[in-house]
Amino acid sequence: MISLLLVVFILQVVIYLINTIGANTVNELAWLIYSKLPTSTAHAAQQNAKLKGEVVRLKKEMNGVSAQDNFSKWAKLRRQHDKALSDFEKSDSSIRAFKTKFDTAVKTFRWVSTSGLRFFLQFWYSKQPLFWIPQGWLPYYVEWLLSFPRAPLGSISIQIWGMACVSIVTMSGEALKAIYVLATEQAADQKNTSKGRPQAVPMQTSRPGPKGEKEL
């Protein structure tokens, strides 16, 4: 069975990644994956994209035809454009309504599987010690704080361990960001330096002419 210490740590890592990436990005990624699945909604989304392309094509053709010089062709394109636009708006409104429900479901699942799970673990295992501190190492008030709120005295509670994981994950994430920014800046500086460095021009040395030959 996986250790509760590891579960809490992984959960904090997932929460940090979601907060860093952004909830909207997670929703869009989930929608992109869902739209690739063989479902009726995915098929409707593909048809909606085709209708959108058809509307754009007919609009361009209609703009390229003069209503005064060739009214019959322009009117035909106008009818086709209006019909395609009406079908697109109906399909688009249906997909948007479904996507709103989909985003709500993803948001609910994301909260239940992260923050909701964290609250449940903190409540369910509030009395369970995650690990013990050697007796006599710390003063009484420090042991009481580390066991807060309901873990046995002299142990580390799940709440305190969760706070420690948050601090470790946050500091590690900020350190990785700083390293990445520093590395990219150094690479860009080296690239700019190599581009701006003047190329060395080889010096031409005069060769002496044949012996006895004089210049005129």
C-alpha positions as CSV (number, residue, x, y, z in Angstrom):
1,M,0.0,0.0,0.0
2,I,1.3,3.4,-0.9
3,S,2.5,5.5,2.0
4,L,0.2,8.3,3.2
5,L,3.3,10.6,3.3
6,L,3.8,10.0,-0.4
7,V,0.1,10.5,-1.2
8,V,0.0,13.9,0.5
9,F,3.2,15.0,-1.2
10,I,2.0,13.9,-4.7
11,L,-1.3,15.6,-4.1
12,Q,0.5,18.9,-3.3
13,V,2.6,18.6,-6.4
14,V,-0.5,18.1,-8.6
15,I,-2.3,21.1,-6.9
16,Y,0.8,23.2,-7.5
17,L,1.0,22.2,-11.2
18,I,-2.6,23.0,-11.8
19,N,-2.3,26.4,-10.1
20,T,0.8,27.1,-12.1
21,I,-0.6,26.0,-15.5
22,G,-4.0,27.6,-14.9
23,A,-7.5,26.2,-14.6
24,N,-8.6,27.5,-18.0
25,T,-5.6,25.7,-19.6
26,V,-6.5,22.5,-17.9
27,N,-10.1,22.8,-19.1
28,E,-9.0,23.5,-22.7
29,L,-6.6,20.5,-22.6
30,A,-9.4,18.3,-21.3
31,W,-11.7,19.5,-24.0
32,L,-9.1,18.9,-26.7
33,I,-8.6,15.4,-25.5
34,Y,-12.4,14.8,-25.3
35,S,-13.0,16.2,-28.8
36,K,-10.5,13.6,-30.2
37,L,-12.5,10.7,-28.8
38,P,-15.1,8.8,-31.0
39,T,-18.2,10.5,-29.5
40,S,-21.2,12.2,-31.0
41,T,-20.0,15.5,-29.6
42,A,-16.6,15.2,-31.2
43,H,-18.3,14.4,-34.5
44,A,-20.5,17.5,-34.1
45,A,-17.5,19.6,-33.4
46,Q,-15.8,18.4,-36.6
47,Q,-19.0,19.2,-38.6
48,N,-19.1,22.6,-36.9
49,A,-15.5,23.3,-38.1
50,K,-16.5,22.3,-41.6
51,L,-19.5,24.6,-41.5
52,K,-17.3,27.5,-40.3
53,G,-14.9,26.9,-43.2
54,E,-17.9,26.8,-45.7
55,V,-19.2,30.1,-44.3
56,V,-15.8,31.8,-44.7
57,R,-15.5,30.4,-48.3
58,L,-18.9,31.6,-49.4
59,K,-18.3,35.0,-47.8
60,K,-15.1,35.4,-49.8
61,E,-16.8,34.3,-53.0
62,M,-19.8,36.6,-52.4
63,N,-17.4,39.6,-51.8
64,G,-15.7,38.8,-55.1
65,V,-18.9,39.1,-57.1
66,S,-20.5,42.4,-57.8
67,A,-24.2,42.5,-57.0
68,Q,-24.8,45.0,-59.8
69,D,-22.9,43.3,-62.6
70,N,-23.9,39.7,-61.8
71,F,-26.9,39.8,-59.5
72,S,-28.1,36.3,-60.1
73,K,-24.8,34.7,-59.0
74,W,-24.4,37.1,-56.1
75,A,-28.0,36.2,-54.9
76,K,-27.3,32.5,-55.2
77,L,-24.1,32.8,-53.1
78,R,-26.0,35.0,-50.6
79,R,-28.7,32.3,-50.1
80,Q,-26.0,29.6,-49.7
81,H,-24.1,31.8,-47.3
82,D,-27.1,32.5,-45.2
83,K,-28.1,28.9,-45.0
84,A,-24.6,27.8,-44.0
85,L,-24.4,30.6,-41.5
86,S,-27.7,29.6,-39.9
87,D,-26.6,25.9,-39.7
88,F,-23.3,27.0,-38.2
89,E,-24.9,29.2,-35.5
90,K,-27.2,26.4,-34.5
91,S,-24.4,23.9,-34.3
92,D,-22.1,26.3,-32.5
93,S,-24.7,27.3,-29.9
94,S,-25.3,23.6,-29.2
95,I,-21.6,22.9,-28.8
96,R,-21.0,25.9,-26.7
97,A,-23.8,24.9,-24.3
98,F,-22.3,21.4,-24.0
99,K,-18.8,22.9,-23.5
100,T,-20.1,25.0,-20.6
101,K,-21.4,21.8,-19.0
102,F,-18.2,20.0,-19.8
103,D,-16.1,22.8,-18.2
104,T,-18.3,22.7,-15.1
105,A,-17.9,18.9,-14.8
106,V,-14.1,19.2,-15.3
107,K,-13.9,21.9,-12.6
108,T,-15.9,19.8,-10.2
109,F,-13.8,16.7,-10.9
110,R,-10.6,18.8,-10.5
111,W,-11.7,20.2,-7.1
112,V,-12.9,16.8,-5.8
113,S,-9.7,15.0,-6.9
114,T,-7.4,17.7,-5.5
115,S,-8.6,20.1,-2.8
116,G,-11.6,17.9,-1.8
117,L,-9.3,14.9,-1.5
118,R,-6.9,16.9,0.6
119,F,-9.6,18.0,3.0
120,F,-10.9,14.5,3.3
121,L,-7.5,13.1,4.1
122,Q,-6.8,15.8,6.7
123,F,-10.1,15.0,8.4
124,W,-10.0,11.2,8.1
125,Y,-6.4,10.9,9.3
126,S,-6.3,13.8,11.7
127,K,-5.7,11.5,14.6
128,Q,-3.1,9.3,12.9
129,P,0.6,10.1,13.4
130,L,2.5,10.1,10.1
131,F,5.8,9.6,11.9
132,W,7.2,10.1,15.4
133,I,9.8,12.5,16.7
134,P,12.5,11.0,19.0
135,Q,11.5,11.7,22.6
136,G,13.2,14.6,24.2
137,W,14.5,16.2,21.0
138,L,12.0,19.1,21.0
139,P,10.3,21.2,23.8
140,Y,6.7,20.4,24.7
141,Y,5.2,23.4,22.9
142,V,7.0,22.5,19.7
143,E,5.7,18.9,19.9
144,W,2.2,20.2,20.5
145,L,2.4,22.4,17.4
146,L,3.7,19.6,15.2
147,S,0.9,17.3,16.4
148,F,-1.8,19.9,15.8
149,P,-4.7,19.5,15.8
150,R,-5.5,15.9,17.0
151,A,-2.5,13.7,16.4
152,P,-0.7,12.1,19.4
153,L,1.8,14.3,21.2
154,G,5.3,13.7,19.9
155,S,4.2,12.9,16.3
156,I,3.8,14.8,13.1
157,S,0.1,15.3,12.0
158,I,-1.1,15.2,8.5
159,Q,-1.9,18.9,8.5
160,I,1.7,19.9,9.5
161,W,3.1,17.4,6.9
162,G,0.9,19.0,4.3
163,M,2.1,22.5,5.1
164,A,5.7,21.2,4.9
165,C,5.0,19.7,1.5
166,V,3.4,22.9,0.2
167,S,6.6,24.8,1.3
168,I,8.9,22.3,-0.3
169,V,7.0,22.1,-3.6
170,T,6.6,25.9,-3.8
171,M,10.3,26.6,-3.2
172,S,11.4,23.8,-5.6
173,G,9.1,25.1,-8.3
174,E,10.4,28.7,-7.9
175,A,13.9,27.4,-8.0
176,L,13.3,25.5,-11.2
177,K,11.7,28.6,-12.8
178,A,14.7,30.7,-11.8
179,I,17.1,28.1,-13.3
180,Y,15.1,27.9,-16.5
181,V,15.0,31.7,-16.9
182,L,18.7,32.0,-16.2
183,A,19.6,29.3,-18.6
184,T,17.4,30.8,-21.4
185,E,18.9,34.2,-20.9
186,Q,22.4,32.9,-21.0
187,A,21.7,31.0,-24.2
188,A,20.2,34.1,-25.7
189,D,23.2,36.2,-24.7
190,Q,25.6,33.7,-26.1
191,K,23.6,33.6,-29.4
192,N,23.6,37.4,-29.7
193,T,27.3,37.6,-28.9
194,S,28.2,35.1,-31.5
195,K,26.1,37.0,-34.1
196,G,27.6,40.4,-33.3
197,R,31.2,39.2,-33.1
198,P,33.1,40.5,-36.2
199,Q,34.7,37.8,-38.3
200,A,38.5,37.8,-38.4
201,V,39.9,38.8,-41.9
202,P,43.0,36.9,-42.9
203,M,46.0,39.1,-43.4
204,Q,47.6,39.1,-46.8
205,T,51.4,38.9,-46.8
206,S,53.4,40.1,-49.8
207,R,55.5,37.4,-51.4
208,P,58.9,38.4,-52.7
209,G,59.3,38.2,-56.5
210,P,61.8,36.1,-58.3
211,K,65.4,36.8,-57.5
212,G,66.8,39.6,-59.6
213,E,63.4,40.9,-60.7
214,K,62.8,44.5,-60.1
215,E,59.5,46.4,-59.9
216,L,58.9,49.1,-62.5
